[in-house]
Amino acid sequence: MSEHPDETTESAPASAADPRPARVGIQVPPQHASYDDIRRIVATLEDLGVDIVFNWDHFYPLSGDPDGLHFECWTMLAAWAEATERVEIGALVSCNSYRNPNLLADMARTVDHISDGRLVLGIGSGWFERDYDEYGYDFGTAGGRLDALDRDLPVIRDRWSRLNPAPTRDIPILIGGGGEKKTLRIVAEHASIWHGFGDEAQIAHKHRVLDEWCARRGRDPLEIERSAGVAFKPGRDPDQSGDYAGNAQRLHDIGTRLFTASIAPSSPDLGQVRELLAWRDEVNARA
């Protein structure tokens, strides 16, 4: 087996046998909306039964007016932790470059306590160059940022082991990205959840590569929950209401168990969220 797995057989990925229930995560980008609007939609999503609500870790909007309204990630997560009761919360994802790993570990532990154990630490190596330039971080190279993530994840876990009080639970680590030589190896070594994007063929291939990295590292691949984005499609006709749910079903068949979508906090389409939740409940009832 190659040290850098990049070819896999077409057998079903190990994740296809994952006994976990399907879950729904909704990302609420902290852009182009007041905090009142953001807080209101997060409360509504919790009431609807969403499993996880995510924000993101950027300093400027990623769409629309590049200098429009925007809020910081971790102070917002602390506010969400206090304002919610059931739903898990996290960033999709937090940028490793922006904070010392010991500090990030302490921040995560604190939000974990505020939320009574509902934080998911989503983390990635970073990619949005404007964030780096405007706030004075060294953008470097993609490979260098991945190396830093690889270096810092053990530091985060070590800090958790020494904090007083300790985290309320083994905080789940979600890692986003699909690079097969570095990112998926890091996932196999450190993550509780892997998050990727693509159609079922692309995701199935990534699952197989991750399975191979798990085998190399002596880890049961079923320890890692597989997550993927499911795009809501604007302007759907009524008879197309199941189109993205059909995509979710195909991803479920290959082992995806956490299904994420993004909504605009200023004008959310809650009908689409309800439809995805209904699909989740139907799938779990059949299991």
N, C-alpha and C positions, 0 to 999 in steps of 0.2 A: 504494500500500500504506500502511495506517495506521501511524503511529508506535507505536501500541499495538495490536498484532495481537490481535484477540479473535474473529475469525471465520475459519474455514478451510473449504476444500472437503472433500468426502468421499473424495478420492483417497487411495490408500495412503500412509501416512507414509514418508518416506525411510528411516527406520530399519528398515522391513520387509525391505530388501535388505542389512542388516548381515551381513557374513560372519563376525563373531566367533562362537566357540562359546558355547553356553549355560553359565552358571556358577550355582552355588548358594552363597548366603550365609546363615549362621545367626546370629541375634542372641541373645546370652546376657545377659539383663538382670542387672545386678549387684545384685540385690535378693532378699531372703527366702532367703538361702543363705549358708553359710560360704564363705570363700575357697577352702578345700580342695575343696568341692563344685564351685565354679566352675572352678578349675584342672583338676579331673578331667574335667569335661564338655568343656572346650576341647581337652584332649588326645585325648579320644575322637572328637570331631568331626574333628580333623586326621587321625586314623587312618582314619576312615570315608571320607575323600576330599573333605570340604567345601572349597570354594575360598576363602571368606572367613569369618572369625568376627568379629562385631561385638559391642561393648557399647553403652552409651549414656552421655550426658553429663548426668546429673541428680544431685541431692544427696539426694533422697528417693524412696521407691518410688512408682511410678505406678499400682499396683494393690495390692489387699490392704491390710494394715495400713499406713497412711500413715507410721507411725513405725517400721516394721520394719527389719530388717537391710538395709544399703545401703552400697556402696563407691564411691569416686571413680573417674572414668573414666581419666584419663591415666596416673596411677601404675599402674593395673591394666594398661593397654596396654603399658607398659614391662616389666611382669612377664611378660605373654603373649609379648612379643617374645623374651625370654630363654628361655622355657619351650617354645617351638614351633620347628619347623624349616622347614616347607614352606608352611603356610597363610598367606594374607594376613590382616591384622588392621586394625581401625579402629573408629571410633565411628559409630553410626548415630543421631544425628550429634552432633558436638561443637558446643556453643553458642558462637557468636562473642562474645557479651556478657561471658563470664566471664574472659577473659584478654586482655591486651594482644596485638595481632596480631604484634608482633615476638617476644614471648615464645612465643606459640603456634607460630610458625614454627620457633623454636629447639627447642622441645619435639618437634615433629614430625620435624625433622631428626635429633634424637638417637634417637628411637624407630626411625626409618628405619635408622640405623646399627646399633642393637642387633639389629634383625630382619634385617639383610643385605638391605634393600630390599623389605620386605613390607608397609609401612604404606600404607594408603589414608587420606587426610585427608578424612573426612566432616565437613561443616560446614553449619550452618544459622543462622538469625537468632534462634532461641530463642522459647519459648512458655509454659513452665511457670512461672506467676507465683510459686508458693511458693519455688522456687529463688532467685528474685531477692529476694523479701522477706526470707527467712531469712538470706541471705548478704550482704545489703546492696547489691545491684545495683539500678540504676534500671530499672524495667520499661518505662517509656515507652510508646510505641505500636508496633503491628505495622509501620507504615510507617517509623517511625524506626529500628527494629531492622533492617529490610531495607536502609535507606540505610547503616547502619553496616557491614553485611556487604559491600555494594557498595564502600564506601570501603576496607575492610580487606583484601580479597582481593589487590589489587595490592601492598599493604604486605607481606603474607606472601610473595608471590613475589619481591619485591625483597630481602627479608631472606634468603631462600634463596640468592639470587645472590651474597650478600656473606658468608655464613657460611664458616668454615674449621674443619673440612673441610666441603665442600659436601655436600648430600644425595647418596646413592648413585645416585639416578635422579631423573627428573622425577616427583616424588611426585604420584600421581593425586589430584585433588580431586573429591570427590563432594558434590553439593549436593542437599539434599532440599527438597521443597515444590512446589506446583503453581500458584502465583499467576501469571496470564498476562501482567500488565502489568509487574511488577517481577522476580519470582523467575525466570521462564523467560528473561527478558533477561539476568539475571546468569549463569544457567547457560550461555547461548550465548556469553557473553564470557569465562567463567572455568573452566568445569567440564570434567572428563574423563568424569564419570559423572553422570547425573541420576537421582534416586530419587523415585518417586511411588507413590500408592495409588489403587486404583479397579478397576472391571471393564474389560474390553477396550475397550468403547466410550469410556469416560472417558479411559483411558490413550492410546488412539489419537488422541483429540482433542488431548490435551496434547502428544503427539509432533508433530502437525501444527503446533501453535502454536510449539513449539520449533524445528521446521524453518524456520518463517517468520522467527523471530528470528535464526537462523543465517544465513539469506539476507541479512537486513538488515545483519548484522555481517560479511559476507564470509567466513563459516566453513563448511566442509563439515560438514553435520549428522551424517555417519557418523563424525566424530571423537569424538562423545559417545556413550558406551555408555549404554543405557537400562536402568534397574533398576526393579523393582516388587515390592511385598510380595505373598506368596502365603500365605493364612491356612491353618494346619492346623485341621482341624475336629474337636473333641473328640467322643467318643461315636459315631464312625462305625461302621456295620456293616461286616463284612468285604467285602461286595460293593461298598462305596463307597470302597474304598481309592484309587481313581484320581480322586476328585472334585476335589481340589485340583491334581493333576497335569493334569487336563483344563483347569482354569483357567490353569495355567502354559502349556499348549500354545497356548491362545487368545492369551495375551499374547505368546508367542514369535512367533506368526504376524504380529503387528503390529510386531515389532522389539525387544521386550524380550529382553535377553540375560543379565541378572543377576537371579536370583529369590531373594528373601529371605523367611525365616520366623523366628519367635521361639519359643524353648523355655524352659521353666522349669529353671534349673540344679539345683534340689532334686529334681525329679521329671520328667526329660526323657522324651519319647516318641521313642526312637531309631528305632522302626519307621517312623514317618512320615518321618524324615530319610532313612532308607535308600531308601524308596519314591521320594522326590523325586530323590535321587541316581541311582537306576536310570532314572528318566525322563530326566534330563539326559544320561546316557550313551547312551541309545537315540536321543535327538534328535541328539546330536553324531555318532553313528555313521552316521546317515542323511544327514548334510550332505556 
